Amino acid sequence: MTNDDLTHGQRTARYLGAFFDELVRCGVRDVVVSPGSRSTGLAMTAFELSCRRPDDLRVHVDVDERGAGFLALGLAKASGRPAALVCTSGTAPANYYPAVMEAQTSRVPLVVLSADRPVMLLGLGAPQTSDQVKMFGDAVRLFRQMPEPDGSSTAVAFARQAAREACVAALGGGGVPDARRGAALGAGSGADAGEAGVAGGSSGASVAGVAGGDAVVASRGCAQGCAPVQLNFPLPEPLKPDFAVDDLFEAGRSPLGDAPLAGASAVPDAGAVDAVMRLIAQGDVAVLAGEGTCETLAEAREVARWAARWQLPLLADPLSGLRSVDAACVIDSYDNLFARDDCPLPRAIIRFGRWPLSKRATTTLAVARPLQVVVDGAETRDFNLMTDLYVPCEPLDLVRAMEARAGAAAAAGAAGEPAVSAGAAGASVEGAVGAAGATWDAAGASDVPAGEAQVGIAGASAQGAFLERWVALNDAERPRIEAARQAGDEFEGAYLSALLELVPAESLLFSANSLTVRALDTFLLKPAAGSGDRPLAVLANRGQNGIDGVTSTAIGAAWAYPQATFVTGDLTFLHDLNALHLQRELLHARPRPDGTVPSLTIVLLNNNGGGLFDMLPQQSADPYFERLFLVPHDARFGPAAEAFGVPYRRVNRVDDLVAAYGGLAGTPGLSLIEVDVPLDGVRARYAPYQG
């Protein structure tokens, strides 16, 4: 059947069928649809593919485009795969803008598919019509104005190429996780690649298909430079596609079969690697580990072993993934330590990914102005304006390059001598000091720049002492933070500390911004020494640090985990309250491959207003403070939960939270626990535990 023999509905179906099939071939697994008329062809084609090949594509439906954008953001953030959005024309795609902005600054791969009126209707007063060409400006990496649908072989080939280009741009050269995982783990320790379980963790594989060393512990893909893209589809009437066409999803497909984009592997410049090694050899170097440091437990272990061998304190942001690892060099109370007079300020820092969320750390270092090496795959993101050396690669690329460089030097200079045990090197700070000293000693002068070997030996001792100071101070902070569990029923930190003891390993902990994520930075501690690793995926929307769409994002992310917990404040929850309507979507949509539906327990810390501002310079007894900043709202969240069929508990004692969480965690769909805490006195309550 030629193109001339096809009806308009069949041409539309063939064109859009090829487009969606190619999205799937490139790694897309989720499409979020908001109902609308002009987008009929896009929505129905995606749904048809999901019905014919349910293992390849899932369609989610969200009636609110603003929430839909954040739902897709959560799906992509947790999976590292591009998630697609489908909406009608007019104001509908404009509602995606907040999520697009967050995706752009958080490096999340979104593919916006906006339906549009044909050109002949633009600017003539046609209803539901606006200028959608490049409507997101520079917030998207790629914009493409698509032609009107056609079923010819050339049009089908273009549709596939446009889909490929969209995914390439969205992934930023990083590739989807499944495609890049083999190479990444192959370059690491063989012990991680073959592990069957994790100490302290669940023995079962998660829905995302990872277990043991592969357990996900952070946002996916944000180190690879992912971004949102927009494709604008002018769709003329009649809008309904006709799927009675041969090769609906196969037309024009490559005979090579599915080929998820694998991305490129960055190899750091040898000169940059040598410069970093020389910097460390001079001592007093710390690593600022922000979001984008690693994604899986195996990668977190690899970074921790590297840091132990090179005697580097890892000042670990809660979104770095490193707080899942039982390692002495992981400094989880870095924010508090920067407030101390005896804080061992670094002479130089190596920053992995985004600056940590601690404002105290960033301001202290901005004043101290240590040398800074920025290791990031896409840009410096250096708002402190203090980059001395930029190494354009992922943190793991530098870690592996340094290990290979030192290993090759040691092998070349130590022929016939026993190799240093990596396991022993990572066992303790003292072991790490000895192992690194042996490595530098073995390297000799044969493969190290002039003078570097001697500096390295002395630097190992100096750097080891620097690490020991950080470790000692960090260990001293732990009892103080753990005491928050007993601080009383009016303290948010007591509830959060109790909750963190309950959240199961290999699950998701999603945090709202504002006071919530700052509290998480304080109270989320790494596993106790000797207890083994405890993989926990910790995610948040830190690109714009906003309160909009956070509940929807958490719901999207929950699809990738066997169980999920979302901790939020009341203003953030109020801002996205209509996300609770997704309860029906979760309970009635097609289950995940293992037959389950997502489970997200929302823990709402309700102080009836903007408690964060009590800790900021705006704080005042003057009337403006309550009116403009505290903004008490008196919202009743119980009736809202009831309206959407969400199981609900209200508590005002820590022990009651423990009981409520135990009863609701794992419940299919959404459940809500509201915790009453006072609005006044936030600063005083946190003071004993922060700084």
C-alpha positions in Angstrom: 0.0 0.0 0.0 1.5 3.3 -1.1 1.2 6.6 0.7 -1.4 7.7 -1.9 -3.6 4.8 -0.9 -3.6 5.8 2.8 -6.3 7.9 4.4 -5.3 10.9 6.4 -5.9 9.0 9.7 -3.6 6.2 8.4 -0.9 8.6 7.4 -1.0 10.1 10.8 -0.8 6.7 12.5 2.1 5.5 10.3 4.1 8.7 10.9 3.5 8.9 14.7 3.9 5.1 15.0 7.4 5.2 13.6 8.2 8.2 15.9 7.1 6.5 19.1 8.7 3.2 18.1 12.0 5.0 17.7 11.7 6.7 21.1 11.3 3.2 22.6 14.3 1.9 20.7 16.4 4.8 22.1 15.4 4.0 25.7 12.1 5.8 26.4 9.9 3.7 28.7 7.4 6.2 30.0 5.0 8.7 28.4 2.9 11.1 30.6 -0.3 12.2 28.8 -2.6 15.1 29.8 -6.0 14.8 28.1 -6.7 17.2 25.2 -8.2 17.2 21.7 -5.4 18.5 19.5 -3.0 15.9 21.0 -5.3 13.0 20.1 -2.9 11.4 17.6 0.1 11.6 19.9 -1.8 10.2 22.9 -3.6 7.4 21.1 -0.4 6.2 19.3 1.5 6.1 22.5 -1.3 4.2 24.2 -1.6 1.8 21.2 2.1 0.9 21.4 1.8 0.4 25.2 -1.1 -2.0 24.7 0.7 -4.0 22.0 4.1 -4.0 23.8 3.4 -3.5 27.5 7.0 -4.3 28.4 8.3 -1.5 26.2 6.2 1.5 27.1 3.9 2.6 29.9 1.4 5.4 29.6 0.6 7.6 32.6 -2.3 10.0 32.7 -2.3 13.3 34.6 -5.1 15.8 34.0 -2.9 18.7 35.2 -0.1 19.6 32.8 1.9 21.3 35.5 1.8 18.2 37.7 2.4 16.0 34.6 5.6 17.8 33.9 6.9 17.0 37.4 5.6 13.5 37.2 7.7 12.9 34.1 10.6 14.6 35.8 10.4 12.1 38.7 10.2 9.2 36.3 13.3 10.4 34.4 15.2 11.4 37.5 14.9 8.0 39.1 15.5 5.9 35.9 18.0 8.1 34.0 15.9 7.4 30.9 14.2 10.1 28.9 10.5 10.5 29.8 8.1 11.9 27.3 5.2 14.4 27.8 2.2 14.7 25.6 -0.2 17.7 25.8 -2.6 19.7 23.7 -2.1 23.2 22.3 -2.6 26.6 23.9 -1.7 27.1 27.5 -1.2 23.4 28.1 2.5 23.2 27.2 3.1 26.5 29.1 2.2 24.6 32.3 5.3 22.4 31.7 7.6 25.4 32.1 8.4 25.0 35.8 9.3 21.3 35.3 11.3 22.1 32.2 13.3 24.7 34.2 14.0 22.1 36.9 15.0 19.5 34.3 17.4 21.9 32.7 19.1 22.9 35.9 19.0 19.4 37.4 20.0 17.7 34.2 17.0 15.5 33.8 16.1 14.1 30.3 12.6 15.2 29.4 11.1 15.0 25.9 8.2 17.5 25.5 5.8 16.6 22.7 3.4 19.5 22.3 0.5 19.3 19.9 -0.1 22.5 17.9 -2.6 24.0 15.4 -1.5 23.9 11.8 0.3 27.0 10.5 -2.8 28.3 8.7 -4.6 28.8 12.0 -1.9 30.7 13.8 -2.4 34.4 14.4 -6.0 34.4 13.2 -7.9 34.1 16.5 -8.4 30.4 16.3 -9.3 29.0 19.8 -6.7 27.3 22.0 -3.9 28.7 19.8 -0.6 30.4 20.8 2.9 30.7 19.5 4.5 27.5 20.6 7.7 27.8 18.5 10.7 27.8 20.9 8.3 28.6 23.7 10.8 27.4 26.3 13.7 29.4 24.9 17.1 28.4 26.2 15.6 26.1 28.9 15.6 23.3 26.3 18.6 21.9 24.6 16.8 21.2 21.4 13.6 22.5 19.7 12.3 21.0 16.5 9.2 22.2 14.6 7.8 19.0 13.2 6.1 18.8 9.8 2.5 17.8 9.4 2.1 14.0 9.5 2.7 12.0 6.3 3.0 8.3 5.7 5.6 8.4 2.9 8.9 6.5 3.4 10.8 9.8 3.6 8.4 11.3 6.2 8.7 8.1 8.3 12.5 8.2 8.1 12.4 11.8 9.3 10.1 10.9 12.2 12.5 8.3 13.3 15.5 10.6 12.9 13.8 13.3 14.9 13.1 10.9 17.7 16.7 9.8 17.8 18.0 13.3 17.8 15.6 14.2 20.6 16.9 11.4 22.8 20.6 12.1 21.9 20.0 15.8 22.9 18.1 14.9 26.1 20.8 12.4 27.2 23.6 14.8 26.5 25.9 12.0 25.3 25.6 10.1 28.5 23.4 7.3 27.3 20.7 5.4 29.2 21.8 3.6 32.4 21.3 0.0 31.1 23.5 0.8 28.1 26.3 2.4 30.0 26.2 0.3 33.1 28.2 -2.6 31.8 31.2 -0.5 30.9 31.0 1.5 34.1 31.0 -1.6 36.4 33.5 -3.4 34.2 36.0 -0.6 34.9 35.5 -0.9 38.7 36.1 -3.6 41.2 35.3 -7.1 40.3 34.1 -7.6 43.9 31.2 -5.2 43.3 30.3 -6.7 39.9 29.7 -10.1 41.4 28.1 -9.3 44.7 24.7 -10.9 45.4 23.7 -8.9 48.4 24.4 -5.9 50.6 25.0 -5.9 54.3 21.9 -4.5 56.0 19.9 -4.4 52.8 17.2 -6.4 51.1 18.1 -9.5 49.2 15.5 -8.9 46.6 16.0 -7.0 43.3 14.3 -3.7 43.0 11.7 -2.9 40.4 14.4 -1.0 38.5 16.3 -4.3 38.1 19.1 -3.6 40.5 20.2 -5.3 43.6 23.3 -5.7 45.8 26.1 -3.5 44.7 23.9 -2.1 41.9 21.3 -0.7 44.3 20.5 2.9 43.2 21.5 5.5 45.8 21.1 8.8 44.0 19.6 10.6 41.0 20.3 9.0 37.7 22.0 10.7 34.8 22.5 14.1 36.4 26.3 13.8 36.0 26.0 13.2 32.2 24.6 16.6 31.3 21.0 15.5 30.4 18.4 18.2 29.5 14.9 18.7 28.3 13.9 19.0 24.6 10.8 20.1 22.8 9.2 18.8 19.6 6.2 20.7 18.4 3.7 18.8 16.3 1.2 20.7 14.1 -1.7 18.2 13.7 -4.6 19.0 11.3 -8.0 17.6 11.5 -9.3 14.9 11.5 -7.3 14.2 14.6 -8.0 10.6 15.3 -5.4 8.2 13.8 -6.4 5.0 12.0 -4.3 2.1 13.2 -5.5 -0.2 10.4 -2.3 0.1 8.6 0.5 -2.4 7.9 3.8 -2.0 9.8 2.3 0.6 12.2 5.3 0.5 14.4 7.8 -1.3 12.2 7.9 1.0 9.1 11.4 2.3 8.5 12.9 0.5 11.5 16.6 -0.3 11.4 17.3 -4.1 10.9 19.9 -3.8 13.7 17.1 -4.1 16.3 16.8 -2.1 19.6 19.9 -0.1 20.4 19.5 2.1 23.5 21.9 5.0 23.3 25.1 4.0 25.1 26.8 7.4 25.2 30.4 8.4 25.2 33.0 7.6 27.9 35.1 10.6 28.9 38.8 10.0 29.5 40.3 12.8 31.6 43.4 14.6 30.2 46.6 13.0 31.5 47.9 16.4 32.4 44.8 17.1 34.5 45.1 13.8 36.3 48.8 14.5 37.1 47.8 17.9 38.4 45.2 16.5 40.7 47.7 13.9 42.0 50.3 16.6 42.7 47.7 18.7 44.5 46.8 15.8 46.8 50.5 15.0 47.4 50.9 18.4 49.0 48.3 17.6 51.6 45.2 19.2 53.2 42.9 18.4 50.3 39.2 17.5 50.8 36.5 16.4 48.3 33.2 18.2 48.2 30.8 15.4 47.0 27.6 16.9 45.7 24.7 15.6 43.6 26.2 13.8 40.6 29.0 12.0 42.4 27.6 8.5 41.8 24.4 6.7 41.1 24.7 3.1 42.5 26.1 1.5 45.7 28.9 -0.1 43.7 29.9 3.4 42.4 29.7 4.9 45.9 31.9 2.1 47.3 34.4 2.7 44.5 34.6 6.4 45.3 34.9 5.7 49.0 37.8 3.2 48.4 39.5 5.7 46.2 39.2 8.4 48.9 40.5 6.1 51.6 43.5 5.1 49.5 44.3 8.8 48.8 43.5 9.9 52.4 40.7 12.3 51.2 37.8 13.3 53.4 34.6 13.0 51.4 32.3 15.8 52.5 29.2 14.1 51.5 26.0 15.9 50.5 22.9 13.8 51.3 22.2 13.6 47.5 25.7 12.4 46.6 24.9 8.7 47.3 27.8 8.3 49.6 25.9 8.3 52.9 24.8 4.7 52.0 28.4 3.5 52.6 30.0 2.5 55.8 33.4 4.2 55.3 35.4 6.3 57.7 36.3 8.8 55.0 32.6 9.7 54.4 32.0 12.9 56.4 28.2 13.2 56.9 28.2 16.1 59.4 30.3 18.4 57.2 27.7 21.2 57.6 28.1 21.2 61.4 31.9 20.9 61.2 32.2 24.1 59.1 30.6 26.0 62.1 33.4 24.9 64.4 36.4 27.1 65.2 38.6 23.9 65.0 37.3 22.9 61.6 40.3 21.8 59.5 39.8 24.1 56.5 41.2 22.6 53.3 44.1 24.1 51.4 42.4 22.7 48.2 39.1 21.1 47.4 38.1 18.7 44.6 34.4 19.2 43.9 32.4 16.4 42.4 29.2 17.6 40.7 27.0 20.3 42.2 28.1 22.3 45.2 26.7 20.6 48.3 23.4 22.1 49.6 25.0 23.3 52.8 25.1 27.1 52.7 27.5 27.1 55.6 30.0 25.1 53.6 29.8 27.3 50.5 30.1 30.6 52.3 32.9 29.4 54.5 34.9 28.1 51.6 34.1 31.3 49.6 35.9 33.3 52.3 38.7 30.8 52.8 39.2 30.5 49.1 41.1 27.2 48.8 42.3 26.0 45.4 39.4 24.3 43.6 39.4 21.5 41.1 35.9 21.1 39.5 35.1 17.6 38.2 31.9 17.7 36.2 30.8 16.2 32.9 29.1 19.3 31.5 30.0 22.6 33.3 31.6 24.1 36.4 28.3 25.3 38.1 30.6 27.5 40.2 28.6 30.3 41.6 31.4 30.9 44.1 33.6 32.0 41.2 36.7 30.0 42.4 37.5 27.4 39.7 41.2 26.9 39.3 41.1 23.7 37.3 38.1 22.3 35.4 38.3 18.6 34.6 35.4 17.9 32.1 34.5 14.3 33.0 32.3 12.4 35.5 33.7 12.0 38.9 34.1 8.2 38.4 36.2 8.9 35.2 38.7 10.8 37.3 38.6 8.3 40.1 39.4 5.4 37.7 42.0 7.4 35.8 43.9 8.2 39.0 43.7 4.6 40.2 44.9 3.4 36.8 47.7 6.0 36.8 48.9 5.1 40.3 48.5 1.4 39.6 50.6 1.5 36.5 53.3 3.5 38.2 53.4 1.0 41.1 53.5 -2.0 38.7 56.3 -0.4 36.7 58.4 0.5 39.7 57.8 -2.5 41.9 58.5 -5.5 39.7 58.6 -8.6 41.9 57.3 -6.8 45.0 53.9 -7.7 46.6 51.0 -5.6 45.4 49.1 -3.4 47.9 45.8 -5.0 48.9 42.9 -2.8 47.9 40.7 -4.4 50.5 43.2 -3.7 53.3 43.6 -0.1 52.0 40.0 0.6 52.4 39.6 -1.0 55.7 40.6 2.0 57.9 42.1 5.4 57.8 45.4 3.9 59.1 45.4 1.2 56.5 44.7 3.8 53.8 47.6 5.9 54.9 50.0 3.0 54.8 48.7 1.7 51.4 49.0 5.0 49.7 52.4 5.6 51.0 53.4 2.2 49.7 51.9 3.1 46.3 53.9 6.3 46.0 57.1 4.6 47.3 56.7 1.8 44.8 56.1 4.2 42.0 59.6 5.7 42.5 60.8 8.2 39.9 60.4 6.0 36.8 56.8 7.0 36.0 56.2 10.1 38.1 57.0 13.7 37.1 60.3 15.0 38.6 60.1 15.5 42.3 56.6 14.1 42.6 57.5 10.8 44.2 59.3 12.4 47.1 56.5 14.9 47.6 54.0 12.1 47.4 55.5 10.2 50.3 55.5 13.2 52.6 52.1 14.2 51.2 50.6 10.8 52.1 51.5 11.3 55.7 50.2 14.9 55.8 47.1 14.1 53.9 46.4 11.1 56.2 46.7 13.4 59.3 44.2 15.8 57.6 41.7 13.0 57.0 42.1 11.8 60.6 41.2 15.2 61.9 38.0 15.3 59.8 37.1 11.7 60.8 37.7 12.4 64.5 35.5 15.6 64.5 32.8 13.8 62.4 32.7 10.9 64.9 32.3 13.3 67.7 29.2 14.8 66.1 27.4 11.6 65.8 26.1 11.2 69.4 24.8 14.8 69.3 22.8 14.2 66.1 21.5 10.8 67.3 20.3 12.4 70.5 17.6 14.3 68.4 15.6 11.1 68.5 14.8 11.7 72.1 14.4 15.5 71.8 10.6 15.6 72.3 7.4 15.4 70.4 7.5 19.1 69.3 10.8 18.8 67.4 10.8 18.1 63.7 14.3 16.5 64.0 13.0 13.9 66.5 10.4 12.7 63.9 12.8 12.8 61.1 15.4 10.8 63.1 12.9 8.2 64.0 11.7 8.0 60.4 15.2 7.5 59.0 15.6 4.5 61.3 12.5 3.0 59.7 13.0 3.7 56.0 13.9 0.3 54.5 17.2 -0.2 52.6 17.1 -0.2 48.8 14.0 2.1 48.9 13.5 5.7 47.9 13.6 8.7 50.2 12.5 11.8 48.4 12.9 15.1 50.2 11.1 18.4 49.7 13.2 21.6 49.7 13.3 24.4 52.2 13.6 23.3 55.8 13.1 19.6 55.0 16.2 19.0 52.9 18.3 21.1 55.4 17.1 18.9 58.2 17.9 15.8 56.1 21.4 17.1 55.6 21.7 17.2 59.4 20.0 14.0 60.5 20.7 11.5 57.6 23.8 9.8 58.9 25.8 7.1 57.1 25.7 3.6 58.6 27.3 3.1 62.0 30.9 1.9 61.8 31.1 -1.8 61.3 27.4 -2.2 60.5 27.8 -2.6 56.7 26.5 -0.5 53.9 22.8 0.5 53.8 21.8 1.5 50.3 19.1 4.2 50.2 18.2 6.3 47.2 18.0 10.0 48.3 16.5 12.4 45.7 15.3 16.0 45.7 14.6 18.7 43.2 17.7 20.9 43.8 17.9 22.5 40.3 15.7 25.4 41.2 15.2 24.5 44.9 11.5 25.2 44.4 8.4 24.0 46.2 6.3 23.5 43.1 5.5 20.0 41.8 7.5 18.2 44.4 4.8 15.7 45.3 4.3 14.9 41.6 8.0 14.4 41.2 8.1 12.0 44.2 5.2 10.0 42.7 7.0 9.7 39.4 10.2 8.6 41.1 8.4 6.0 43.2 7.8 3.9 40.1 11.4 2.8 40.1 11.6 1.5 43.6 9.9 -1.3 45.6 9.0 1.2 48.3 9.2 5.0 48.6 8.9 7.7 51.3 8.4 11.4 50.7 9.2 13.9 53.5 7.7 17.3 53.0 6.7 20.5 54.7 3.1 21.9 54.5 3.6 24.8 52.1 5.3 22.5 49.6 2.5 19.9 50.0 -0.1 22.6 49.7 1.4 23.9 46.5 1.0 20.5 44.7 -2.0 19.2 46.6 -3.9 18.1 43.5 -1.2 15.5 42.9 -3.2 13.3 45.3 -5.6 12.7 42.3 -2.9 10.4 41.0 -4.0 7.9 43.6 -6.4 6.4 41.2 -3.8 6.3 38.4 -1.4 4.4 40.7 -4.0 1.9 41.8 -5.7 1.2 38.5 -2.9 1.6 36.0 -1.2 -1.5 34.6 1.1 -2.9 37.3 4.9 -3.0 37.1 6.6 -6.0 35.7 6.7 -7.8 39.0 2.9 -7.3 39.4 3.1 -4.5 42.0 2.1 -0.9 42.0 4.2 1.9 43.5 3.9 2.6 47.2 4.7 6.1 48.4 4.3 7.0 52.0 4.1 10.8 52.4 5.3 12.2 55.8 4.0 15.7 56.1 5.7 17.8 58.8 3.0 20.5 59.2 3.9 23.6 61.2 1.1 25.6 59.5 3.4 28.0 57.6 6.9 28.9 56.4 9.0 27.8 59.3 12.2 28.1 57.4 12.0 31.9 57.5 12.3 31.7 61.3 16.0 30.8 60.6 16.6 33.5 58.0 17.4 37.2 58.2 13.8 38.1 57.5 12.8 36.8 61.0 11.1 39.6 63.0 8.4 40.3 65.6 7.0 42.9 63.3 3.6 42.2 61.6 5.2 41.9 58.1 7.0 38.7 59.1 3.9 36.7 59.8 1.9 38.2 56.9 4.5 37.9 54.2 6.7 35.0 55.3 5.2 32.7 57.9 1.8 32.8 56.0 -0.2 30.4 58.3 -2.8 28.7 56.1 -4.9 26.6 58.5 -5.4 24.0 55.7 -7.0 20.7 56.8 -5.2 17.9 54.9 -7.2 15.0 56.3 -10.4 15.9 54.3 -8.2 16.4 51.2 -6.7 12.9 51.6 -10.2 11.5 52.1 -11.4 13.3 48.9 -8.8 11.4 46.9 -9.1 8.1 48.7 -5.7 8.3 50.3 -5.2 6.5 53.6 -4.5 9.1 56.3 -3.1 9.3 59.8 -2.5 12.3 62.0 0.0 12.1 64.8 1.6 14.4 67.4 4.0 12.0 69.1 7.1 10.4 67.8 6.0 7.0 68.9 2.7 7.5 67.0 4.7 8.3 63.9 6.6 5.0 64.3 3.3 3.1 64.6 1.6 4.9 61.7 4.6 4.4 59.4 4.8 0.7 60.3 1.1 0.4 59.4 1.1 2.3 56.1 4.6 1.8 54.6 4.3 -0.5 51.6 0.6 0.2 51.1 -0.2 0.2 47.4 -0.5 3.7 46.0 -0.3 6.8 48.2 -0.7 7.1 52.0 -0.3 10.2 54.1 0.9 10.7 57.7 0.5 14.3 59.0 2.8 15.3 61.9 1.8 18.4 63.9 4.7 20.6 65.0 4.7 24.2 66.2 5.4 27.1 63.9 7.1 29.3 66.5 10.6 28.6 67.8 12.1 26.7 64.9 15.5 28.3 65.2 15.7 27.4 68.9 14.7 23.8 68.4 17.3 23.2 65.7 20.1 25.1 67.4 21.5 22.2 69.5 21.9 20.0 66.4 23.0 22.3 63.6 26.4 23.9 64.1 
